[in-house]
Amino acid sequence: MTPFLYWKLSRFYYLYYFFVGIFVPYWALYLTSLHFSPIQIGTLLAIFQFGRIISPNFWAYLADQSSNRAKFLRLNAFIGALGFIYIYFAHSFYDILIVMLFMSLFTSSTLPLFESITLSHLSEGKGEYSYSKIRVWGSFGFICSSLAVGFLVDRIGISVAIVAILITQILLFTSSIKVPEKKIEIIDNQRRSIFLILKKLNVMAIILGCTLMVSSHGLLYNFYSIFLEQNHYSKTIIGILWSIGVICEIFIFLLIPKIMKFVSLKQLIFISLVLAVIRFFLIGQFIDNLFILFLAQTLHAATFGCFHVASVQVIEHFFNKEHHARGQSIYNSITYGLGGVIGGLGGGFLIDRIGMNLTFTLSALLPLIAIFILRLGLRNYPD
């Protein structure tokens, strides 16, 4: 991989997660400003995640059939940005639902397509650029947006987040134009059925285990900012707390190539799961202790950073070259889609009945269960 290609790929990650760095901390707060209830917010966010189950797989199927993932990447980025303009005319529950469907069906579909292109370029051979060194720029984007927008929201109002999302989506489209395709080589000149992979017990267990892990994070992404706001933390502190997690994530992304010399992908996944159990218990029980919240956010380095890098590479291991786009799309759509539905709809339902504290505490059970499921799924995975 040339330095020029490295910066093209890194720039897209930066912009995509710049968008995520606005959406995750501040979108729920925007919905709160429209006076939606926890169940309404949970429903909107669950439907948003449900769209991610269907759309990425549809686009990935077309991309794999045409062997031109970059074309569909650009198309999704363009329609996502165009559809978000409707936010300036949206005020009711159903209007907001339309806007969120555009983000869900199109903007969110760009990531698995782009992940597939990136991994294809990296598959050419070992070099100085690894997946983690490219993906780390997404973390930089998240930090820049969550801190800057948090500062601006405190001073101008939540509407600044809406303007920032639209500008970022436009930049995301312009960046997608310059993402080069990497042609795939079909094994044995024959395109194999993806269902031969999906029906394997270990693959199903891996996807289920990852879904449970992401479900606990789905609750975090959907309601953590609201939880903090209800406990009288400012938008600036909320942005800092989100950024602390991503700063630690950056260090992990940079260190993972060295860490992998001593720890296997399998071990990395189980360490991440154990730390996730601790993290969500701390958030649920110590929301009024800022020091413990900072400590819990540092664990994001493992519960997202390490887990994401390890799980993406495990998924790549099981899918043939001609199924890379759909392999990543299935992983993203089920884990983040279904996981987001559980975290959004289930989280909103539980919060309305048992409160934020107990709901976040109980979310620690999800990565705990995932430990046992992934022990089955990764039993025969090479160390």
C-alpha positions as CSV (number, residue, x, y, z in Angstrom):
1,M,0.0,0.0,0.0
2,T,1.3,3.4,-1.0
3,P,1.3,6.4,1.4
4,F,-1.2,8.1,-1.0
5,L,-3.7,5.2,-0.7
6,Y,-3.2,5.1,3.0
7,W,-4.2,8.8,3.4
8,K,-7.2,8.3,1.1
9,L,-8.5,5.4,3.2
10,S,-7.7,7.2,6.5
11,R,-9.5,10.3,5.4
12,F,-12.7,8.4,4.8
13,Y,-12.5,6.8,8.3
14,Y,-11.9,10.2,9.8
15,L,-15.0,11.7,8.2
16,Y,-17.2,8.7,8.9
17,Y,-16.4,8.7,12.6
18,F,-16.5,12.5,12.7
19,F,-20.2,11.9,11.8
20,V,-20.5,9.2,14.4
21,G,-18.9,11.5,17.0
22,I,-21.7,13.9,16.5
23,F,-24.5,11.4,16.1
24,V,-23.8,9.1,19.1
25,P,-23.3,11.7,21.9
26,Y,-25.8,14.4,20.7
27,W,-28.5,12.9,18.5
28,A,-30.4,11.4,21.5
29,L,-30.1,14.8,23.2
30,Y,-31.6,16.4,20.1
31,L,-34.5,14.0,20.3
32,T,-34.9,14.9,23.9
33,S,-35.1,18.6,23.0
34,L,-38.1,17.6,20.8
35,H,-39.8,16.3,23.9
36,F,-39.9,12.7,22.9
37,S,-40.2,10.1,25.7
38,P,-37.6,7.4,26.4
39,I,-39.8,4.8,24.7
40,Q,-40.2,7.0,21.6
41,I,-36.4,7.7,21.5
42,G,-35.7,4.0,22.0
43,T,-38.2,3.1,19.2
44,L,-36.6,5.7,16.8
45,L,-33.1,4.4,17.5
46,A,-34.2,0.8,17.3
47,I,-35.8,1.4,13.9
48,F,-32.6,3.2,12.8
49,Q,-30.6,0.1,13.8
50,F,-33.1,-2.3,12.2
51,G,-32.6,-0.6,8.9
52,R,-28.9,-1.4,9.3
53,I,-29.8,-5.1,9.3
54,I,-31.3,-5.0,5.8
55,S,-29.7,-2.2,3.9
56,P,-25.9,-3.1,4.1
57,N,-26.6,-6.7,3.0
58,F,-28.6,-5.5,0.0
59,W,-25.9,-3.1,-1.1
60,A,-23.1,-5.6,-0.4
61,Y,-24.9,-8.2,-2.5
62,L,-25.0,-5.8,-5.4
63,A,-21.4,-4.8,-4.8
64,D,-20.1,-8.4,-4.7
65,Q,-22.1,-9.3,-7.9
66,S,-20.7,-6.3,-9.8
67,S,-17.2,-6.4,-8.1
68,N,-17.5,-2.6,-7.9
69,R,-17.9,-1.7,-4.2
70,A,-16.7,1.8,-4.6
71,K,-19.6,2.7,-7.0
72,F,-22.1,1.7,-4.4
73,L,-20.1,3.4,-1.6
74,R,-20.5,6.7,-3.5
75,L,-24.2,6.2,-4.2
76,N,-25.0,5.5,-0.6
77,A,-23.0,8.5,0.7
78,F,-24.7,10.8,-1.8
79,I,-28.3,9.7,-1.0
80,G,-27.6,9.7,2.7
81,A,-26.5,13.4,2.5
82,L,-29.4,14.3,0.3
83,G,-32.0,12.7,2.6
84,F,-30.7,14.4,5.7
85,I,-31.7,17.8,4.3
86,Y,-35.2,16.9,5.3
87,I,-34.2,17.4,8.9
88,Y,-35.0,21.1,8.4
89,F,-38.6,20.3,7.7
90,A,-38.9,17.5,10.3
91,H,-40.5,18.1,13.7
92,S,-42.9,15.2,14.4
93,F,-42.1,11.6,15.4
94,Y,-42.7,10.3,11.8
95,D,-40.8,13.1,10.2
96,I,-37.7,12.3,12.3
97,L,-38.3,8.6,11.5
98,I,-37.9,9.4,7.8
99,V,-34.6,11.3,8.4
100,M,-33.3,8.4,10.5
101,L,-34.2,5.9,7.8
102,F,-32.1,7.8,5.3
103,M,-29.2,7.7,7.6
104,S,-29.8,4.1,8.5
105,L,-30.4,2.8,4.9
106,F,-27.7,4.8,3.2
107,T,-25.1,6.6,5.3
108,S,-24.6,3.6,7.7
109,S,-24.2,1.3,4.7
110,T,-21.1,3.1,3.6
111,L,-19.0,1.6,6.4
112,P,-19.2,-2.1,5.7
113,L,-18.6,-1.4,2.0
114,F,-15.6,0.7,2.8
115,E,-14.3,-1.8,5.4
116,S,-14.4,-4.5,2.7
117,I,-12.4,-2.2,0.2
118,T,-9.9,-1.4,2.9
119,L,-9.3,-5.0,3.9
120,S,-9.0,-6.0,0.2
121,H,-6.2,-3.4,-0.2
122,L,-4.5,-4.7,2.9
123,S,-4.7,-8.3,1.7
124,E,-2.0,-7.6,-0.9
125,G,0.6,-8.4,1.7
126,K,2.3,-7.2,4.8
127,G,3.7,-3.7,4.9
128,E,4.1,-0.8,7.2
129,Y,0.3,0.0,7.1
130,S,-2.0,-2.3,9.2
131,Y,-5.8,-2.1,9.6
132,S,-5.4,-0.5,13.0
133,K,-3.1,2.2,11.7
134,I,-5.8,3.2,9.1
135,R,-8.8,2.7,11.4
136,V,-7.2,4.9,14.1
137,W,-8.0,8.0,12.0
138,G,-11.7,7.3,12.6
139,S,-11.0,7.6,16.3
140,F,-9.3,10.9,15.8
141,G,-12.4,12.1,13.8
142,F,-14.7,11.0,16.7
143,I,-12.7,12.9,19.3
144,C,-12.5,16.1,17.2
145,S,-16.3,16.1,16.6
146,S,-17.5,15.1,20.0
147,L,-15.3,17.7,21.8
148,A,-15.9,20.5,19.3
149,V,-19.7,20.0,19.0
150,G,-20.1,19.6,22.8
151,F,-18.4,22.9,23.3
152,L,-20.6,24.6,20.6
153,V,-23.8,23.0,21.9
154,D,-23.2,24.4,25.4
155,R,-22.8,27.9,23.9
156,I,-25.1,27.9,20.8
157,G,-27.6,25.1,21.3
158,I,-28.3,21.6,20.1
159,S,-29.2,22.8,16.6
160,V,-25.5,23.2,15.9
161,A,-25.2,19.4,15.9
162,I,-27.7,19.2,13.0
163,V,-25.7,21.6,10.9
164,A,-22.5,19.7,11.7
165,I,-24.0,16.3,10.7
166,L,-25.1,17.7,7.3
167,I,-21.7,19.3,6.5
168,T,-20.0,16.0,7.5
169,Q,-22.2,13.9,5.3
170,I,-21.5,16.2,2.3
171,L,-17.7,15.9,3.0
172,L,-18.2,12.1,3.3
173,F,-19.6,11.9,-0.2
174,T,-16.8,14.0,-1.7
175,S,-14.3,11.7,0.1
176,S,-16.0,8.6,-1.3
177,I,-15.4,9.8,-4.9
178,K,-11.6,9.4,-4.3
179,V,-11.8,5.9,-2.7
180,P,-10.2,3.5,-5.3
181,E,-11.6,0.0,-5.9
182,K,-9.5,-3.1,-5.3
183,K,-10.5,-5.9,-7.7
184,I,-11.2,-9.2,-6.0
185,E,-10.0,-12.6,-7.2
186,I,-12.7,-15.3,-7.0
187,I,-11.4,-18.6,-5.6
188,D,-11.2,-21.4,-8.2
189,N,-12.9,-19.0,-10.7
190,Q,-16.2,-19.9,-9.0
191,R,-18.4,-17.8,-6.7
192,R,-19.4,-20.0,-3.7
193,S,-22.7,-19.7,-1.8
194,I,-22.4,-17.5,1.2
195,F,-24.9,-19.8,3.0
196,L,-22.3,-22.6,3.2
197,I,-20.4,-20.3,5.6
198,L,-23.4,-18.8,7.5
199,K,-24.9,-22.2,8.4
200,K,-21.7,-23.3,10.3
201,L,-22.3,-23.5,14.0
202,N,-19.1,-21.7,14.9
203,V,-19.9,-18.8,12.6
204,M,-23.4,-18.5,14.0
205,A,-22.0,-18.5,17.6
206,I,-19.5,-15.9,16.8
207,I,-22.1,-13.6,15.3
208,L,-24.4,-14.1,18.2
209,G,-21.7,-13.5,20.8
210,C,-20.6,-10.3,19.0
211,T,-24.3,-9.2,18.9
212,L,-24.6,-9.5,22.6
213,M,-21.4,-7.5,23.2
214,V,-22.6,-4.8,20.8
215,S,-26.1,-4.8,22.5
216,S,-24.6,-3.5,25.7
217,H,-22.8,-0.8,23.8
218,G,-26.1,-0.1,21.9
219,L,-27.6,1.0,25.3
220,L,-24.5,3.1,25.9
221,Y,-24.6,4.8,22.5
222,N,-28.4,5.5,22.7
223,F,-28.8,6.6,26.3
224,Y,-25.5,7.4,28.0
225,S,-25.6,11.1,27.1
226,I,-29.2,11.3,28.4
227,F,-28.1,9.5,31.5
228,L,-25.3,12.0,32.1
229,E,-27.5,15.0,31.4
230,Q,-30.1,13.7,33.9
231,N,-27.3,13.7,36.4
232,H,-26.5,17.3,35.7
233,Y,-23.4,16.9,33.6
234,S,-22.8,19.7,31.1
235,K,-22.6,19.0,27.3
236,T,-18.8,19.8,27.5
237,I,-18.3,17.1,30.2
238,I,-20.4,14.7,28.2
239,G,-18.2,15.4,25.1
240,I,-15.0,14.9,27.2
241,L,-16.3,11.6,28.6
242,W,-17.0,10.3,25.2
243,S,-13.6,11.5,24.0
244,I,-11.7,9.9,26.9
245,G,-12.9,6.5,25.7
246,V,-11.9,7.2,22.1
247,I,-8.5,8.6,23.1
248,C,-7.8,5.3,24.9
249,E,-9.1,3.5,21.8
250,I,-6.6,5.4,19.7
251,F,-3.7,4.2,21.8
252,I,-5.0,0.7,21.5
253,F,-5.2,0.9,17.7
254,L,-1.6,2.1,17.6
255,L,-0.4,-0.6,20.0
256,I,-2.4,-3.6,18.7
257,P,0.3,-4.7,16.2
258,K,2.7,-4.9,19.2
259,I,0.2,-6.4,21.5
260,M,-0.6,-9.1,18.9
261,K,3.0,-10.4,19.3
262,F,2.0,-11.6,22.8
263,V,-1.7,-12.1,22.7
264,S,-3.8,-14.0,20.1
265,L,-7.0,-12.6,18.6
266,K,-9.0,-15.2,20.6
267,Q,-7.5,-14.1,23.9
268,L,-8.0,-10.4,22.9
269,I,-11.7,-11.0,22.5
270,F,-12.2,-12.7,25.9
271,I,-10.2,-10.0,27.7
272,S,-12.4,-7.4,26.1
273,L,-15.6,-9.2,27.2
274,V,-14.4,-9.4,30.8
275,L,-13.6,-5.7,30.9
276,A,-17.0,-4.9,29.3
277,V,-18.7,-6.7,32.2
278,I,-16.8,-4.4,34.6
279,R,-17.3,-1.3,32.6
280,F,-21.1,-1.4,32.4
281,F,-21.5,-2.4,36.0
282,L,-19.4,0.7,37.0
283,I,-21.5,3.0,34.8
284,G,-24.8,1.7,36.3
285,Q,-23.7,1.9,39.9
286,F,-21.5,5.0,40.0
287,I,-23.1,7.5,37.7
288,D,-22.6,10.2,40.3
289,N,-18.8,9.6,40.6
290,L,-17.0,11.4,37.8
291,F,-13.7,9.7,38.6
292,I,-15.2,6.2,38.2
293,L,-16.9,7.3,35.0
294,F,-13.5,8.4,33.6
295,L,-12.1,5.0,34.6
296,A,-15.0,3.2,33.0
297,Q,-14.5,5.2,29.8
298,T,-10.9,4.2,29.6
299,L,-12.1,0.6,29.3
300,H,-13.6,1.6,25.9
301,A,-10.1,0.9,24.5
302,A,-10.7,-2.8,25.1
303,T,-14.5,-3.2,25.0
304,F,-14.7,-1.5,21.6
305,G,-11.1,-1.0,20.2
306,C,-9.6,-4.4,20.8
307,F,-12.9,-6.2,20.3
308,H,-13.6,-4.5,17.0
309,V,-10.2,-5.1,15.5
310,A,-10.2,-8.8,16.6
311,S,-13.8,-9.5,15.6
312,V,-13.4,-7.9,12.1
313,Q,-10.4,-10.0,11.4
314,V,-12.1,-13.2,12.7
315,I,-15.0,-12.5,10.4
316,E,-12.6,-12.0,7.5
317,H,-11.1,-15.4,8.2
318,F,-14.4,-17.2,7.6
319,F,-15.6,-15.6,4.4
320,N,-14.1,-16.3,1.0
321,K,-12.6,-13.4,-1.0
322,E,-15.7,-13.1,-3.2
323,H,-17.8,-12.6,0.0
324,H,-15.7,-10.0,1.8
325,A,-18.3,-7.2,1.3
326,R,-21.2,-9.3,2.4
327,G,-19.2,-10.9,5.2
328,Q,-18.4,-7.5,6.7
329,S,-22.0,-6.3,6.0
330,I,-23.5,-9.3,7.7
331,Y,-21.3,-8.8,10.7
332,N,-22.1,-5.1,10.9
333,S,-25.8,-5.4,10.1
334,I,-26.5,-8.2,12.6
335,T,-24.2,-7.1,15.4
336,Y,-24.7,-3.4,15.2
337,G,-28.2,-3.6,13.7
338,L,-29.8,-6.2,15.9
339,G,-27.5,-5.2,18.8
340,G,-28.7,-1.6,18.3
341,V,-32.3,-2.7,18.3
342,I,-31.8,-4.6,21.6
343,G,-29.9,-1.6,23.1
344,G,-32.4,1.0,21.8
345,L,-35.9,-0.6,22.0
346,G,-35.0,-2.9,24.9
347,G,-33.1,-0.2,26.7
348,G,-35.9,2.3,26.3
349,F,-38.5,-0.2,27.6
350,L,-36.4,-1.1,30.7
351,I,-35.5,2.5,31.4
352,D,-39.1,3.5,31.4
353,R,-39.9,0.8,34.0
354,I,-36.8,0.2,36.2
355,G,-34.7,3.4,35.6
356,M,-31.4,4.2,34.0
357,N,-29.2,3.0,36.9
358,L,-30.5,-0.6,37.0
359,T,-30.8,-0.9,33.2
360,F,-27.1,0.0,32.7
361,T,-26.1,-2.4,35.6
362,L,-28.1,-5.2,34.0
363,S,-26.4,-4.6,30.6
364,A,-23.2,-6.0,32.1
365,L,-24.9,-9.5,31.8
366,L,-24.8,-9.3,28.0
367,P,-21.0,-9.5,27.5
368,L,-21.0,-12.1,30.4
369,I,-23.3,-14.4,28.4
370,A,-21.2,-13.6,25.3
371,I,-18.1,-15.1,26.9
372,F,-19.7,-18.6,27.0
373,I,-21.2,-18.3,23.5
374,L,-17.9,-17.2,22.0
375,R,-16.0,-20.0,23.8
376,L,-18.1,-22.3,21.5
377,G,-17.7,-20.2,18.4
378,L,-13.9,-19.8,18.7
379,R,-13.2,-23.3,20.0
380,N,-11.4,-24.4,16.8
381,Y,-10.2,-20.9,15.7
382,P,-6.4,-20.9,15.3
383,D,-4.5,-19.3,18.2
